[in-house]
Amino acid sequence: MCTHPKVESEDIDICLRRWAKRDPEKLVLADSHQRLTWQTFDRRLNQIANALIEEGLKPNDRIAILGRNSVEYALLFLGGLRAGLCMTPLSTLASPETLRDMINDSGAKLLFVSKSSTEMIDPVVGQLNTLLPKGLRNLDYECADRKSLFSFFSNEHTNEVSMPISLSQDFNLIYSSGTTGTPKGILHDRRYRAREREGLAAWGVSDTSRTLVSTPLYSNTTLFLFVATLANGGAAFLMEKFNTKQFLELSESERITHAVLVPVQYERLLNDPALDQTNLSNYLLKLSTSAPLHQQTKEQILKRWPAGGLLEIYGMTEGGVACFLKAQERPDKLDTVGQPGEGCDLKIINNKGEELPQGEIGEVIGHSENMMQGYVNCDEATKEASWFDRDGRRYHKSGDIGWLDDEGFLHLLDRKKDMIISGGFNVYAIDLEKALLNHLAVVDAAVVAAPSKQWGETPVAFIVLKTGTKLSAESILEQTNATLGKAQRISAIYVLDRLPRSPIGKILKREIRDQYLPQINT
């Protein structure tokens, strides 16, 4: 039998260089202020990479970026990679103290900050102990004591960079969103991103792709499609901040073919009447990730925005766990997050770490080729998140509770830490949230466990009502509980103007518990 050796993946920067030579006058990158061809884009990357190397930075050294999406942000990120560096994008919604901790933990030698984010970093500048002297730089503006990105290099820096690159080198260090406390650094190597590029090429991302980037570049939600689009020869259009009006206008005017959105963005678009009047026929693929989409939302997307279908991705920045749902092909499975992707081995385990048979409920774990190297400076956290099979293969624990049906589709129930144990029964918040969202007056819902003298824990709901709704919380509680089992019934409902969410749309139940539960007597 003839076997073919596995072809080694191509580094992202090699792909970028090839497209610059092949299509120098073709558009590659744009924001609301500027548009770059491949020729200009490639020259800028050389200038940035050469300048960083001249500063004495070595392969795998880390530089951090704090700012909103922009051409400058993208150029610095990719120029740093051309220099062999590891990029550390930082959340623009973190507190100054959290930013300080992430920067120091990363060991970043340079920090580039956009004008819109300077007030976030100024209070802790004196506490950034890993930066080089004058290592704080401006990303997109000039001031007396800090260089901007474009004054950082000169026209003499345009020579092609000859830095040797290995796929085992670090690509990026991304800090988790911090929904459960202090963010942890998740390290990806260049092979991880190279494999992602190949995977998205198989999904049709190519040199004709025109991707609209509306989520932050510091998030893995954004980076996986953004990087793959450019490395496959396509063009990326950057939104500084998401709003439905601009998203729809750009989708039509720029003939957008690809976009990844988080559930809250889809919900806002569905609530915008302009969606039905906008020409979105150029879309070839729409992706959703970062949190499960409600079944009703999927149904509405397929009905009102059919072009490009809908691909839901359930995964983690850490890697290992990866499921895909082609919603238009399996409308009977919209209550799931799909089946494990190629190369992903998904298992369900109990609290003792024992593997469970198909159909039983437990924690979702996964192994794949694409997994993080580990949490940086957090060996104990890496150990806690790992499970090993008999062959010594490491699986990553998702922290999610779910079960696999007889076709291998994954049904998610809850975060493990959010499961409610009421009177000895396991109550899954997602079942109660689905019941609430089935109510015509409710547009958003979150259920958490509140301490109870009678039951140990009891479900409490926080909801957002449709504008103009006159129904009381008591009425909605009574109607919803009538659809639930006795052990599932919600103790109380509280109406909020909005639910707290992370930058990529995840409901922050920790904030709900911390802010509201102390005031509740159950």
Secondary structure by P-SEA (a helix, b strand, c coil): cccccbbbbbcaaaaaaaaaaacccccccccccccccaaaaaaaaaaaaaaaaaacccccbbbbbbccccaaaaaaaaaaaaabbbbbbbbccccaaaaaaaaaaacccbbbbccccccccccccccccccccccccccccccccccccccccccccccccccccccccccbbbbcccccccbbbbbbcaaaaaaaaaaaaaacccccbbbbbcccccccccaaaaaaaaaabbbbbbbccccaaaaaaaaaccccccccccaaaaaaaaacccccccccccccbbbbccccccaaaaaaaaaccccccbbbbbbcccccbbbbbccccccccccccccccccbbbbbbcccccccccccccccccccccccccccccaaaaaaaccccccbbbbbbccccccccccbbbbbccccccccccccbbbbaaaaaaaaaaccccccbbbbbcccccccbbbbbbbcccccccccaaaaaaaaaaaccccccccbbbbbccccccccccccaaaaaacccccccc
